[in-house]
């Protein structure tokens, strides 16, 4: 149920939108630096090489949806990740 809440609830989507806007505002031009900033904010660590590749693939699939929508999607994915949701 928790995973479905995060995927579908307006609150989770609103938080993803705010995160995407913050990342764009703080780092307007450098996609790689923006991804690293997202990982620092959410996970308190830098993104690993494999994670960078996955993030860049997500952003690369933006196509007609546009860059803003791609960043919203990426922010939503990161907020729904196990590392963000569960405390070890």
SULFEN-V97803 format. One record per backbone hydrogen bond with DSSP energy under -0.5 kcal/mol. NH is the residue of the N-H (numbers start at 1). CO is the residue of the C=O. If there is no record, write none. Layout:
BEGIN
nh: <NH & NH>
co: <CO & CO>
END
This chain:
BEGIN
nh: <5 & 6 & 7 & 8 & 9 & 13 & 14 & 15 & 16 & 17 & 18 & 19 & 20 & 21 & 22 & 23 & 24 & 25 & 26 & 27 & 31 & 34 & 35 & 36 & 37 & 38 & 39 & 40 & 41 & 42 & 43 & 44 & 44 & 45 & 52 & 53 & 54 & 55 & 56 & 57 & 58 & 59 & 60 & 61 & 61 & 62 & 65 & 66 & 70 & 71 & 72 & 73 & 74 & 75 & 76 & 77 & 78 & 79 & 80 & 81 & 84 & 85 & 86 & 88>
co: <1 & 2 & 3 & 4 & 5 & 9 & 10 & 11 & 12 & 13 & 14 & 15 & 16 & 17 & 18 & 19 & 20 & 21 & 22 & 23 & 29 & 30 & 31 & 32 & 33 & 34 & 35 & 36 & 37 & 38 & 39 & 39 & 40 & 39 & 48 & 49 & 50 & 51 & 52 & 53 & 54 & 55 & 56 & 57 & 58 & 59 & 62 & 63 & 66 & 67 & 68 & 69 & 70 & 71 & 72 & 73 & 74 & 75 & 76 & 78 & 81 & 81 & 82 & 86>
END
